[in-house]
């Protein structure tokens, strides 16, 4: 069946990277529209933000 072929197909390097990120950060894994709706529904917005402190903007640097 098509499902068996799909499941047994080799993953691309990009898919493996996305899967590793999803696993490490607790992010839903799937196409962008499904991920967006799932994140919104489950309140997981914090899992999509980049790790670490936000980068400072030029304006913020000038103020310090």
C-alpha positions, 0 to 999 in steps of 0.5 A: 500500500502507499502508506507502507511505502511512505512509512518505509521511505528513507527520510531526507537530511532536512526531515531528520533535522526537523524531527530532531528539533521537534523531539528536543524542543517538544515541538509538533512535527508535521507540515507548517499549517498543521504545526501552526494550528496544533501549536495554537490549540495546545498553547505551545507557542513558546516551543517555536521561539528560538532558544536563548535570549532574544537578540538585542536590536540596534536601538536597545544597544544604543540605550545602554 
